[in-house]
Amino acid sequence: MKNIFKLILIIVIIIGTYIYVFKEGGIFIFKNTDDKITDIQESDNDIITVFAKGMKASNYIKTITNKPYTLTKPNDKYEKIIYDFEEHLHYNDIEKLINNLNKSDATLVTVIGNSVDKRSIYSIEVGHGNKTILFDAGIHAAEVAGPLYIMKYLIDLVNDYENNMDEAINIINNYKIVMIPCINPDGYEATLFGAKNINNKNLYIYKNSEDILFETYKANANGIDLNRNFPSQHGGLYYTSNVLNETVSKKPSLGYFDYYPGAKLGSEPETRAVMYWLEKHLANSYGYISLHSAGRVIYSGKPNLADSFNEKSLKLAEIVSQTNDYIAFDKNEEEVGFGNDGTSTDYASELISGFKFSSETGRLSSSSYLSPKVKEDINAGVITLETLPEYTFDLEIIKDEYYYKELARVFTKIIKSG
């Protein structure tokens, strides 16, 4: 009887392991798991103070083995889309435009995740070429211009392609442009149209709406700054020799430039959607551009990473500055180890540089905080592109920026730099 019981137990374990590993996104779902995860603990871990916990390795693997779904192509024919900043778009209006773009054979639309308030987060691939470049926008709630700029650019590009315009056909045939129009749809909707548009009335953003300064609110519906929630090497920690950056908060945001990374990195569904997206596309890309909306500057490079990476990033920044009067900053304008890390560009830069996720730190890792081992030969760059002089919801200002600062031309030149 004991032997029968043992046999049954072994069978149950085997079946359970199969279900976890192959059906539920377990750690062995990747053929080359060692390329993604390590048990490294930084050699100089005594120099840091941690204020946000790392991400569990099992959650990390589940994140990057996400199974998004691709929208079915509609049967009806593509018709020219008209949009020229006539009005602010509700997020469901953006979704309608995305569905219309999906009618073109130039596009592939994928839902890569959902927000806290259950709104879909979309990735739009435009083009059939072998050269891939990534753009995203709307990670900060009140930076509402970025999503509009991405939608305007995509609409005009696909309209021109469908109208057999030479430049658009050239771009579609030679490049693959992968864009997330809005990472933080709950924050976008609430800042523009009020917390009444939040469906789940138990969420932080709704319950604290009377105290939130929405004009500068950066966070998601949980009060967490998604752009500090990524498990990059320095996310949620600072060097003990440094003073914690004054903008960093240890409690949920109220919109007063209080950047709260959350109690645990990678905790937010929006963050995890972008992590999956970067893991899927970044290795084959020549650039990642994250759109923000304050300062008319471009940040490029990271002081702790390779010269080849920083040079490539600065070249992308200079494409912008040479087209309009935005100021291109190099790696010297970036800080490391002051508690303000954990951005999407930190995370992307480290992936490009060969960092692996550490099951020990719950972050990306490369042996040392102060002197990480990095890939030297890098052909991809990362920039943060800050449009507009300051936060604004004024559509006339947003529209003027797009045209007078030639943002469509900027995007096209960046794309054609690959």
Sine and cosine of phi, psi and omega as CSV:
sin_phi,cos_phi,sin_psi,cos_psi,sin_omega,cos_omega
0.00,0.00,-0.64,0.77,-0.01,-1.00
-0.89,0.45,-0.63,0.78,0.00,-1.00
-0.91,0.41,-0.62,0.78,0.05,-1.00
-0.90,0.44,-0.68,0.73,0.01,-1.00
-0.88,0.48,-0.68,0.73,0.02,-1.00
-0.89,0.45,-0.66,0.75,0.01,-1.00
-0.89,0.46,-0.69,0.73,0.04,-1.00
-0.88,0.47,-0.67,0.74,-0.01,-1.00
-0.89,0.45,-0.67,0.74,0.01,-1.00
-0.89,0.46,-0.69,0.73,0.01,-1.00
-0.88,0.47,-0.69,0.72,0.02,-1.00
-0.87,0.49,-0.67,0.74,0.00,-1.00
-0.90,0.44,-0.69,0.72,0.00,-1.00
-0.89,0.46,-0.72,0.69,0.00,-1.00
-0.89,0.45,-0.70,0.72,0.00,-1.00
-0.88,0.47,-0.65,0.76,0.03,-1.00
-0.90,0.43,-0.66,0.75,0.02,-1.00
-0.87,0.49,-0.72,0.70,-0.02,-1.00
-0.88,0.47,-0.70,0.71,-0.02,-1.00
-0.91,0.41,-0.73,0.68,-0.12,-0.99
-0.94,0.33,-0.71,0.70,-0.15,-0.99
-0.97,-0.24,-0.36,0.93,-0.04,-1.00
-0.97,-0.24,-0.45,0.89,-0.11,-0.99
-0.93,-0.38,0.23,0.97,0.06,-1.00
0.97,0.24,0.59,0.81,0.01,-1.00
-0.93,0.37,0.03,-1.00,-0.19,-0.98
-0.90,0.43,-0.42,0.91,-0.06,-1.00
-1.00,-0.08,0.22,0.98,0.00,-1.00
-0.90,0.45,-0.50,0.87,0.09,-1.00
-0.99,0.12,0.67,-0.75,0.09,-1.00
-0.92,0.39,-0.53,0.85,-0.03,-1.00
-0.89,-0.46,0.89,0.45,-0.04,-1.00
-0.85,0.52,-0.58,0.81,-0.03,-1.00
-0.88,0.48,-0.37,0.93,0.03,-1.00
-0.97,0.23,-0.20,0.98,-0.10,-0.99
-0.93,-0.37,-0.45,0.89,-0.19,-0.98
-0.65,-0.76,0.53,-0.85,-0.03,-1.00
-0.60,-0.80,0.24,-0.97,0.09,-1.00
-0.95,-0.31,0.37,0.93,-0.01,-1.00
-0.90,0.43,0.68,-0.73,0.22,-0.97
-0.91,-0.41,0.81,-0.59,-0.03,-1.00
-0.78,0.62,0.65,-0.76,-0.06,-1.00
-0.92,0.39,-0.42,0.91,-0.04,-1.00
-0.93,-0.37,0.65,0.76,-0.05,-1.00
-0.93,0.37,-0.15,0.99,0.01,-1.00
-0.98,0.21,-0.12,0.99,-0.06,-1.00
-1.00,-0.05,0.04,1.00,-0.15,-0.99
-0.90,-0.44,0.40,-0.92,0.20,-0.98
-0.87,-0.49,0.81,-0.59,-0.05,-1.00
-0.99,-0.15,0.76,-0.65,0.06,-1.00
-0.84,-0.54,-0.08,1.00,0.14,-0.99
-0.67,-0.74,0.78,-0.62,-0.05,-1.00
-0.92,0.39,0.40,-0.92,0.07,-1.00
-0.97,0.23,0.00,-1.00,-0.06,-1.00
-0.99,-0.12,0.64,-0.77,0.07,-1.00
-0.91,0.42,0.61,-0.79,-0.01,-1.00
-0.87,0.49,-0.61,0.79,0.00,-1.00
-0.90,0.43,-0.60,0.80,0.05,-1.00
-0.95,0.33,-0.57,0.82,0.05,-1.00
-0.90,0.44,-0.74,0.67,0.01,-1.00
-0.89,0.45,-0.66,0.75,0.04,-1.00
-0.88,0.47,-0.60,0.80,0.00,-1.00
-0.91,0.42,-0.75,0.66,-0.11,-0.99
-0.99,0.13,-0.11,0.99,0.13,-0.99
-0.96,-0.28,0.41,0.91,0.04,-1.00
-0.81,0.59,0.50,-0.86,0.04,-1.00
-0.90,-0.44,1.00,0.07,0.02,-1.00
-0.95,0.30,0.17,-0.99,0.07,-1.00
-0.82,-0.57,0.60,-0.80,-0.01,-1.00
-1.00,-0.03,0.71,-0.70,0.02,-1.00
-0.92,0.39,0.68,-0.73,0.07,-1.00
-0.92,0.39,0.64,-0.77,0.03,-1.00
-0.94,0.34,0.78,-0.63,0.06,-1.00
-0.90,0.43,0.40,-0.92,0.02,-1.00
-0.98,0.18,-0.45,0.89,-0.07,-1.00
-0.97,0.23,0.45,-0.90,-0.09,-1.00
-0.95,0.30,0.53,-0.85,0.06,-1.00
-0.89,0.46,0.71,-0.70,0.12,-0.99
-0.84,-0.55,0.58,-0.81,-0.05,-1.00
-0.80,0.61,0.73,-0.68,0.01,-1.00
-0.99,-0.13,0.73,-0.69,0.01,-1.00
-0.96,-0.29,0.90,-0.43,0.15,-0.99
-0.43,-0.90,0.81,-0.59,0.00,-1.00
-0.57,-0.82,0.76,0.66,0.04,-1.00
0.87,0.49,0.53,0.85,-0.01,-1.00
-0.92,0.40,-0.51,0.86,-0.03,-1.00
-0.40,-0.92,0.33,-0.95,0.15,-0.99
-0.93,0.36,0.64,-0.77,-0.03,-1.00
-0.99,-0.15,0.82,-0.58,0.26,-0.97
-0.88,0.47,0.36,-0.93,-0.02,-1.00
-0.89,0.46,-0.57,0.82,0.04,-1.00
-0.94,0.35,-0.37,0.93,0.15,-0.99
-0.94,0.35,-0.65,0.76,0.08,-1.00
-0.87,0.49,-0.66,0.75,0.02,-1.00
-0.89,0.47,-0.62,0.78,0.04,-1.00
-0.90,0.44,-0.65,0.76,0.05,-1.00
-0.90,0.43,-0.64,0.76,0.03,-1.00
-0.88,0.47,-0.67,0.74,0.03,-1.00
-0.89,0.45,-0.58,0.82,0.06,-1.00
-0.94,0.35,-0.65,0.76,0.07,-1.00
-0.87,0.48,-0.54,0.84,-0.03,-1.00
-0.91,0.41,-0.24,0.97,0.03,-1.00
-0.96,0.28,-0.31,0.95,-0.01,-1.00
-0.99,0.14,0.56,-0.83,0.06,-1.00
-0.97,0.24,-0.04,1.00,0.04,-1.00
-1.00,0.09,-0.18,0.98,-0.15,-0.99
-0.89,-0.46,0.44,-0.90,0.17,-0.99
-0.68,-0.73,0.86,-0.51,-0.08,-1.00
-0.93,-0.37,0.78,-0.62,-0.03,-1.00
-0.79,-0.61,0.66,-0.75,0.16,-0.99
-1.00,-0.01,0.91,-0.41,-0.09,-1.00
-0.99,-0.13,-0.07,1.00,0.01,-1.00
0.21,-0.98,-0.10,-0.99,0.02,-1.00
-0.73,-0.68,0.44,-0.90,0.04,-1.00
-0.98,0.19,0.08,-1.00,0.06,-1.00
-0.84,0.55,-0.64,0.77,-0.02,-1.00
-1.00,-0.02,0.32,0.95,0.15,-0.99
0.94,0.33,0.48,0.88,0.16,-0.99
-1.00,0.03,0.58,-0.82,0.00,-1.00
-0.96,0.29,0.61,-0.79,0.09,-1.00
-0.94,-0.35,0.82,-0.57,-0.18,-0.98
-0.95,-0.32,0.59,-0.81,0.24,-0.97
-0.91,-0.42,0.79,-0.62,-0.01,-1.00
-0.91,-0.41,0.88,-0.47,0.10,-0.99
-0.99,-0.13,0.80,-0.60,0.03,-1.00
-0.83,-0.56,0.85,-0.52,0.03,-1.00
0.92,-0.39,0.36,-0.93,-0.07,-1.00
-0.87,-0.49,0.13,0.99,-0.09,-1.00
-0.98,0.21,0.08,-1.00,0.00,-1.00
-1.00,-0.01,-0.19,0.98,-0.03,-1.00
-0.99,-0.13,0.88,-0.48,-0.12,-0.99
-0.94,-0.34,0.69,-0.72,0.10,-0.99
-0.69,-0.72,0.56,-0.83,-0.11,-0.99
-0.90,-0.43,0.66,-0.75,0.13,-0.99
-0.74,-0.67,0.57,-0.83,0.22,-0.98
-0.58,-0.82,0.19,-0.98,-0.03,-1.00
-0.39,-0.92,0.18,-0.98,0.15,-0.99
0.95,0.30,0.44,0.90,0.06,-1.00
-0.96,0.26,-0.49,0.87,0.07,-1.00
-0.98,-0.21,0.76,-0.65,-0.20,-0.98
-0.82,0.57,-0.78,0.62,-0.12,-0.99
-0.98,0.20,-0.10,1.00,0.02,-1.00
-1.00,0.04,0.94,0.34,-0.19,-0.98
-0.99,0.17,-0.21,0.98,-0.04,-1.00
-0.93,0.36,-0.64,0.77,-0.07,-1.00
-0.81,0.59,-0.78,0.63,0.05,-1.00
-0.84,0.54,-0.62,0.79,0.02,-1.00
-0.93,0.38,-0.62,0.79,0.01,-1.00
-0.91,0.41,-0.68,0.73,0.02,-1.00
-0.90,0.44,-0.70,0.71,-0.01,-1.00
-0.90,0.44,-0.67,0.74,0.02,-1.00
-0.87,0.49,-0.71,0.70,-0.02,-1.00
-0.90,0.44,-0.73,0.69,-0.01,-1.00
-0.90,0.44,-0.67,0.74,0.01,-1.00
-0.86,0.51,-0.75,0.66,-0.03,-1.00
-0.91,0.41,-0.63,0.78,0.00,-1.00
-0.90,0.44,-0.73,0.68,-0.03,-1.00
-0.94,0.33,-0.63,0.78,0.09,-1.00
-0.83,0.55,-0.72,0.70,-0.02,-1.00
-0.91,0.40,-0.63,0.78,0.04,-1.00
-0.88,0.47,-0.72,0.69,-0.01,-1.00
-0.93,0.38,-0.36,0.93,0.03,-1.00
-0.99,-0.11,0.21,0.98,0.08,-1.00
0.88,0.47,0.58,0.81,0.08,-1.00
-0.98,0.20,0.70,-0.72,-0.16,-0.99
-0.86,0.51,-0.75,0.66,-0.07,-1.00
-0.89,0.46,-0.68,0.73,0.01,-1.00
-0.89,0.45,-0.66,0.75,0.02,-1.00
-0.90,0.45,-0.65,0.76,0.04,-1.00
-0.87,0.49,-0.70,0.71,0.01,-1.00
-0.91,0.42,-0.73,0.68,-0.03,-1.00
-0.88,0.48,-0.62,0.79,-0.06,-1.00
-0.97,0.23,-0.43,0.90,-0.14,-0.99
-0.94,-0.35,-0.26,0.97,-0.09,-1.00
-0.76,-0.65,0.37,-0.93,0.18,-0.98
-0.84,-0.54,0.92,-0.40,-0.01,-1.00
-0.98,-0.20,0.86,-0.52,-0.05,-1.00
-0.90,-0.43,0.89,-0.46,-0.14,-0.99
-0.78,-0.62,0.70,-0.71,0.24,-0.97
-0.98,-0.20,0.94,-0.34,-0.04,-1.00
-0.91,0.42,-0.60,0.80,-0.07,-1.00
-0.48,-0.88,0.93,-0.37,0.00,-1.00
-0.97,0.24,-0.54,0.84,-0.15,-0.99
-0.88,-0.48,0.93,0.35,-0.11,-0.99
-0.91,0.42,-0.51,0.86,0.02,-1.00
-0.92,0.40,-0.73,0.68,0.02,-1.00
-0.90,0.44,-0.66,0.75,0.05,-1.00
-0.85,0.53,-0.76,0.65,-0.05,-1.00
-0.90,0.43,-0.68,0.74,-0.07,-1.00
-0.94,0.33,-0.63,0.78,-0.03,-1.00
-0.94,0.35,-0.60,0.80,-0.02,-1.00
-0.99,0.17,-0.64,0.77,-0.21,-0.98
-0.83,-0.55,0.04,1.00,0.09,-1.00
0.98,-0.18,0.47,-0.88,-0.03,-1.00
-0.92,0.40,-0.25,0.97,0.05,-1.00
-0.87,0.49,-0.35,0.94,0.00,-1.00
-0.99,0.10,-0.03,1.00,0.11,-0.99
-0.98,0.19,0.80,-0.61,-0.08,-1.00
-0.97,0.25,-0.70,0.72,-0.03,-1.00
-1.00,0.05,0.96,-0.27,-0.10,-0.99
-0.97,0.25,-0.02,1.00,0.06,-1.00
-1.00,-0.03,-0.07,1.00,-0.04,-1.00
-0.97,0.25,0.46,-0.89,-0.06,-1.00
-0.81,0.59,-0.70,0.71,-0.11,-0.99
-0.90,0.43,-0.51,0.86,0.03,-1.00
-0.99,0.16,-0.72,0.69,-0.07,-1.00
-0.92,0.40,-0.41,0.91,-0.03,-1.00
-0.92,-0.39,0.32,0.95,-0.13,-0.99
-0.88,0.48,-0.51,0.86,-0.02,-1.00
-0.94,0.34,-0.37,0.93,-0.03,-1.00
-0.98,-0.17,-0.20,0.98,-0.08,-1.00
-0.99,0.12,0.70,-0.71,0.12,-0.99
-1.00,-0.02,1.00,-0.06,-0.13,-0.99
-0.93,0.36,-0.37,0.93,-0.01,-1.00
-0.88,0.48,-0.43,0.90,0.00,-1.00
-0.77,-0.64,0.35,0.94,-0.04,-1.00
-0.95,0.31,0.80,-0.60,-0.04,-1.00
-0.98,-0.22,-0.40,0.92,-0.29,-0.96
-0.99,0.17,0.05,-1.00,0.10,-1.00
-1.00,-0.04,-0.24,-0.97,-0.08,-1.00
-0.94,0.34,-0.25,0.97,0.06,-1.00
-1.00,-0.08,0.06,1.00,-0.02,-1.00
0.98,0.19,0.29,0.96,-0.05,-1.00
-0.96,-0.28,0.76,-0.65,0.07,-1.00
-0.96,0.27,0.96,-0.28,-0.03,-1.00
-0.85,0.52,-0.48,0.88,-0.04,-1.00
-1.00,0.10,0.28,0.96,0.20,-0.98
-0.75,-0.66,0.11,0.99,-0.14,-0.99
-0.98,-0.18,0.01,1.00,-0.02,-1.00
-0.99,0.16,0.63,-0.78,-0.03,-1.00
-0.99,0.15,0.86,0.52,0.12,-0.99
-0.97,0.25,0.18,-0.98,-0.11,-0.99
-0.82,0.57,-0.65,0.76,-0.07,-1.00
-0.97,-0.22,0.13,0.99,0.01,-1.00
-0.89,0.46,0.72,-0.69,0.08,-1.00
0.93,0.37,0.42,0.91,0.05,-1.00
-0.47,-0.88,0.25,-0.97,0.10,-0.99
-0.54,-0.84,0.36,-0.93,0.03,-1.00
-0.95,0.31,0.67,-0.74,-0.03,-1.00
-0.90,0.44,-0.36,0.93,0.05,-1.00
-0.98,0.20,-0.20,0.98,0.00,-1.00
-0.98,-0.22,0.27,-0.96,0.13,-0.99
-0.99,-0.11,0.73,-0.69,0.01,-1.00
-0.83,0.56,0.77,-0.64,0.00,-1.00
-0.79,0.61,0.71,-0.70,-0.12,-0.99
-0.92,0.40,-0.31,0.95,0.02,-1.00
-0.99,0.17,-0.26,0.97,-0.08,-1.00
-0.98,0.20,0.76,-0.65,0.01,-1.00
-0.93,-0.38,0.47,-0.88,0.07,-1.00
-0.95,-0.31,0.29,0.96,0.08,-1.00
-0.58,-0.81,0.34,-0.94,-0.08,-1.00
-0.80,0.60,0.52,-0.85,-0.13,-0.99
-0.95,0.30,0.53,-0.85,0.18,-0.98
-0.89,-0.46,0.10,0.99,0.09,-1.00
1.00,-0.07,0.22,0.98,-0.01,-1.00
-0.97,-0.24,0.74,0.67,-0.04,-1.00
0.80,0.60,0.69,0.72,0.03,-1.00
-0.95,-0.32,0.99,-0.17,-0.13,-0.99
-1.00,0.05,0.98,-0.21,-0.04,-1.00
-0.98,-0.19,0.89,-0.45,-0.06,-1.00
-0.99,0.17,-0.12,0.99,-0.12,-0.99
1.00,-0.04,0.27,-0.96,0.02,-1.00
-0.94,0.33,-0.43,0.90,-0.04,-1.00
-0.63,-0.77,0.74,-0.68,0.00,-1.00
-0.92,0.38,0.52,-0.86,-0.01,-1.00
0.93,0.36,0.33,0.95,-0.09,-1.00
-0.98,0.21,-0.40,0.92,-0.17,-0.98
-1.00,-0.09,0.63,-0.77,-0.01,-1.00
-0.88,0.47,-0.52,0.85,0.03,-1.00
-0.92,0.39,-0.68,0.73,0.05,-1.00
-0.86,0.51,-0.72,0.69,-0.05,-1.00
-0.91,0.41,-0.55,0.83,0.05,-1.00
-0.89,0.45,-0.67,0.74,0.00,-1.00
-0.94,0.34,-0.61,0.79,0.06,-1.00
-0.85,0.52,-0.73,0.69,0.05,-1.00
-0.85,0.52,-0.73,0.68,-0.05,-1.00
-0.87,0.50,-0.70,0.72,0.02,-1.00
-0.92,0.40,-0.68,0.73,0.04,-1.00
-0.87,0.50,-0.60,0.80,-0.05,-1.00
-0.95,0.30,-0.65,0.76,-0.20,-0.98
-0.94,-0.33,-0.42,0.91,-0.23,-0.97
-0.91,0.41,-0.62,0.79,-0.08,-1.00
-0.87,0.49,-0.46,0.89,-0.03,-1.00
-0.97,-0.23,0.21,0.98,-0.08,-1.00
-0.97,-0.25,0.27,-0.96,0.09,-1.00
-0.93,-0.36,0.07,1.00,0.04,-1.00
-0.06,-1.00,0.44,-0.90,0.08,-1.00
-0.71,-0.71,0.83,-0.55,-0.04,-1.00
-0.87,-0.49,0.87,-0.49,0.03,-1.00
-0.96,-0.27,0.88,-0.48,-0.06,-1.00
-1.00,0.05,0.76,-0.65,0.13,-0.99
-0.78,-0.62,-0.02,-1.00,-0.20,-0.98
-0.63,-0.77,0.81,0.58,0.13,-0.99
-0.25,-0.97,0.92,-0.40,0.18,-0.98
0.79,-0.61,-0.35,0.94,-0.06,-1.00
0.79,0.61,0.73,0.68,0.04,-1.00
-0.73,-0.69,0.29,-0.96,0.08,-1.00
-0.81,-0.59,0.84,-0.54,0.07,-1.00
-1.00,-0.08,0.71,-0.70,-0.02,-1.00
-0.62,-0.78,0.59,-0.81,0.11,-0.99
0.99,0.17,0.25,-0.97,0.04,-1.00
-0.69,-0.72,0.76,-0.65,-0.15,-0.99
-0.90,0.44,-0.35,0.94,-0.04,-1.00
-0.99,-0.12,0.10,0.99,-0.05,-1.00
-0.93,-0.36,0.04,-1.00,-0.19,-0.98
-0.94,0.35,0.46,-0.89,0.04,-1.00
-0.87,0.50,-0.62,0.78,-0.03,-1.00
-0.89,0.45,-0.62,0.78,0.05,-1.00
-0.92,0.40,-0.72,0.69,-0.04,-1.00
-0.92,0.40,-0.58,0.81,0.03,-1.00
-0.93,0.37,-0.69,0.72,0.03,-1.00
-0.89,0.46,-0.66,0.75,0.00,-1.00
-0.91,0.41,-0.68,0.73,0.00,-1.00
-0.90,0.43,-0.58,0.81,0.05,-1.00
-0.88,0.47,-0.64,0.77,0.07,-1.00
-0.89,0.45,-0.68,0.74,0.01,-1.00
-0.89,0.46,-0.63,0.78,-0.04,-1.00
-0.95,0.32,-0.43,0.90,0.11,-0.99
-0.86,0.51,-0.64,0.77,0.01,-1.00
-0.94,0.35,-0.78,0.63,-0.10,-1.00
-0.90,0.43,-0.48,0.88,0.02,-1.00
-0.98,0.17,-0.23,0.97,0.01,-1.00
-1.00,-0.09,-0.60,0.80,0.10,-1.00
-0.72,-0.69,-0.23,-0.97,-0.11,-0.99
-0.98,-0.18,0.36,0.93,0.12,-0.99
-0.89,0.45,0.50,-0.86,-0.04,-1.00
-1.00,-0.08,0.80,-0.61,0.02,-1.00
-1.00,-0.04,0.88,-0.48,0.07,-1.00
-0.99,-0.15,0.57,-0.82,0.06,-1.00
-0.99,-0.15,-0.21,-0.98,-0.10,-0.99
-0.86,0.51,-0.40,0.92,-0.07,-1.00
-0.94,0.35,-0.26,0.97,0.04,-1.00
-1.00,0.02,-0.05,1.00,-0.01,-1.00
-0.99,-0.16,0.66,-0.75,0.03,-1.00
-0.96,-0.28,0.56,-0.83,0.08,-1.00
-0.76,-0.65,0.75,-0.67,0.08,-1.00
1.00,0.04,0.35,0.94,0.06,-1.00
-0.94,-0.35,0.15,0.99,0.06,-1.00
1.00,-0.03,-0.02,1.00,-0.08,-1.00
-0.98,-0.22,0.20,0.98,-0.01,-1.00
-1.00,0.08,-0.02,-1.00,-0.03,-1.00
0.98,-0.19,0.40,0.92,0.01,-1.00
-1.00,0.06,0.22,-0.97,0.05,-1.00
-0.90,0.43,-0.54,0.84,0.00,-1.00
-0.97,0.24,-0.52,0.85,0.15,-0.99
-0.86,0.51,-0.77,0.64,-0.05,-1.00
-0.88,0.47,-0.74,0.68,-0.01,-1.00
-0.90,0.44,-0.67,0.74,-0.01,-1.00
-0.88,0.47,-0.62,0.79,-0.01,-1.00
-0.97,0.26,-0.57,0.82,0.10,-0.99
-0.88,0.47,-0.72,0.69,0.04,-1.00
-0.86,0.51,-0.56,0.83,-0.07,-1.00
-1.00,0.08,0.10,1.00,0.11,-0.99
1.00,-0.02,0.20,0.98,0.02,-1.00
-0.93,0.36,0.55,-0.84,0.10,-0.99
-0.93,-0.38,0.34,-0.94,0.06,-1.00
-0.98,0.19,0.76,-0.65,-0.02,-1.00
-0.99,-0.15,0.81,-0.59,0.07,-1.00
-0.95,0.32,-0.26,0.96,0.00,-1.00
-0.99,0.10,-0.71,0.71,-0.05,-1.00
-1.00,-0.07,-0.34,0.94,-0.08,-1.00
0.95,0.31,0.40,0.92,-0.02,-1.00
-0.61,-0.79,0.16,-0.99,0.19,-0.98
-0.91,0.42,0.51,-0.86,-0.17,-0.99
-0.58,-0.82,0.51,-0.86,0.09,-1.00
-0.46,-0.89,0.78,0.62,0.17,-0.99
0.97,0.24,-0.52,0.85,-0.06,-1.00
-0.45,-0.89,0.59,-0.80,0.08,-1.00
-0.97,0.24,-0.69,0.72,-0.10,-0.99
-0.98,0.18,-0.60,0.80,-0.05,-1.00
-0.71,-0.70,0.95,0.33,-0.06,-1.00
-0.93,0.38,0.50,-0.87,0.14,-0.99
-0.99,0.15,0.83,-0.55,-0.09,-1.00
-0.76,-0.65,0.41,-0.91,0.14,-0.99
-0.92,0.40,0.68,-0.74,-0.04,-1.00
-1.00,-0.09,-0.58,0.82,-0.08,-1.00
-0.99,-0.11,0.99,-0.10,-0.12,-0.99
-0.82,-0.58,0.70,-0.72,-0.04,-1.00
-0.91,-0.41,0.17,0.99,-0.01,-1.00
-0.85,-0.53,0.57,-0.82,0.03,-1.00
-0.86,-0.51,0.29,-0.96,-0.01,-1.00
-0.71,-0.70,0.75,-0.66,0.08,-1.00
-0.69,-0.72,0.45,-0.89,0.21,-0.98
-0.96,-0.28,0.89,-0.46,-0.07,-1.00
-0.97,-0.24,0.95,-0.32,-0.03,-1.00
-0.99,-0.12,0.95,-0.31,0.07,-1.00
-1.00,0.01,0.20,-0.98,0.09,-1.00
0.91,0.41,0.54,-0.84,0.03,-1.00
-0.95,0.32,-0.49,0.87,0.00,-1.00
-0.31,-0.95,0.18,-0.98,0.01,-1.00
-0.85,0.53,0.70,-0.71,0.08,-1.00
-0.40,-0.92,0.53,-0.85,0.15,-0.99
-0.96,-0.27,0.03,1.00,-0.07,-1.00
-0.94,0.33,0.91,-0.42,-0.09,-1.00
-0.91,0.41,-0.56,0.83,0.02,-1.00
-0.90,0.43,-0.66,0.75,0.02,-1.00
-0.92,0.40,-0.69,0.72,0.01,-1.00
-0.87,0.49,-0.70,0.71,0.01,-1.00
-0.91,0.42,-0.71,0.70,0.00,-1.00
-0.86,0.50,-0.63,0.78,0.02,-1.00
-0.87,0.49,-0.67,0.74,-0.04,-1.00
-0.88,0.47,-0.66,0.75,-0.06,-1.00
-1.00,0.06,-0.75,0.66,-0.10,-1.00
-0.96,0.29,-0.46,0.89,0.08,-1.00
-0.99,-0.10,0.16,0.99,0.15,-0.99
0.78,0.63,0.75,0.66,-0.08,-1.00
-0.92,0.39,-0.55,0.84,0.07,-1.00
-0.89,0.45,-0.68,0.74,0.03,-1.00
-0.91,0.42,-0.63,0.78,0.06,-1.00
-0.86,0.51,-0.77,0.64,-0.03,-1.00
-0.88,0.48,-0.68,0.73,-0.02,-1.00
-0.90,0.43,-0.67,0.74,0.01,-1.00
-0.91,0.41,-0.63,0.78,0.07,-1.00
-0.88,0.47,-0.72,0.70,0.00,-1.00
-0.87,0.50,-0.70,0.71,-0.07,-1.00
-0.99,0.17,0.05,1.00,0.05,-1.00
-0.99,0.17,-0.21,0.98,-0.07,-1.00
-0.99,0.15,0.00,0.00,0.00,0.00
